[in-house]
Amino acid sequence: MVRRKTLSPTGATDDDGQYRNVTINLHVDELTVAGMDVGDEVFVRVRDNRIVIQPATNAVIEHDV
């Protein structure tokens, strides 16, 4: 499943008026496909021009993703 999303600015701005945080909205059907549910804890990995979100329930973190 692939859907184009927008990183939406959120929270307060810094001294230069720039946002420091963003949110992304995921639909429940996307969470279901990923084996997750609203309110689940996740690990967020940022590397190699990618953002990877994994369930935090795994005992072992998948490092090769």
N, C-alpha and C positions, 0 to 999 in steps of 0.2 A: 504494500500500500504506500503510495506517495502522494502527498498533498503539499502544495506551496503554502508556506506560513509567513507571517510578518512578525518580526521581533518588535513588540510594542513598548515604547518607553514607559517607565513607571517610577514612582517615588520622587524624592526631592532631587533638585539639580545642584551641581557644584557651584563654586564661585564664578565660573565662566558661563553658567547657564546651561551646561551640558548634563544630560541624564547619565547616571552611573549604573543603572539597572534596567533590565528589560524582562518582559514576560512573553510566554508563548502559550497559546491556548490549544489544548489537545481535546478532541472530541472523545466521548466515552467509547465509541467504536474503535478508535485508534488505540486507546488504552487496552481494550479487550483483546485486540489482535496481539498486542505486546505482552499479554498476560498480567496486566496491571489494573488497578482500580483507583478511583478518586480517593485521595488521602494516603496512598501508599508512600513509604519512604523510598527514595531513589539515590543512586550515586550518579553524579554528573561528571563526565570526563571531557576535557577540552584538549584536543591535540590534532596535529596534522590537518588543520583546516576543517575539523569536524567537531561536533558536539554529540556525545553519546550518552544516553540516559539508560541506566540499568536498574532493575529492582534491587533494593538494599537487603532483601531477604535472602539473597544467595550467600552461602557461607564462603564461597570463593569468588573473587572479583575476576571477571574475564578481561585479561590484559591485552589480548590480541584482537580486540574489536576495533 
